[in-house]
């Protein structure tokens, strides 16, 4: 069920995720311009991450 009431810009919204379906792989992207570790990352990289038993497998 989706309920909507009027919100103002800057309001904090609370959501509840009831279910997530995951596939057998995901994607990890790093880049010097992205995220809070940007100062430690010098090159962009994209990596396919396998998912097994609902867990990401990093090798």
C-alpha positions, 0 to 999 in steps of 0.5 A, spaced: 500 500 500 502 506 498 500 512 502 501 519 500 501 526 504 503 533 501 510 534 503 515 540 503 522 541 500 527 539 505 522 534 509 524 528 512 521 522 509 521 515 513 520 509 508 519 501 510 522 496 505 518 490 506 522 486 501 528 486 496 529 481 490 536 480 488 539 477 482 545 473 481 550 479 480 551 486 482 555 492 479 560 496 483 563 502 481 568 506 484 571 513 481 575 519 484 569 523 483 564 519 487 563 517 495 566 519 501 573 515 499 574 519 493 580 522 496 583 515 496 581 512 489 585 514 483 582 510 477 575 509 475 573 501 476 567 497 474 566 490 477 561 485 476 560 482 483 557 475 484 551 474 489 550 467 493 545 466 498 543 473 498 550 476 499 555 479 495 562 475 494 568 479 494 574 476 491 
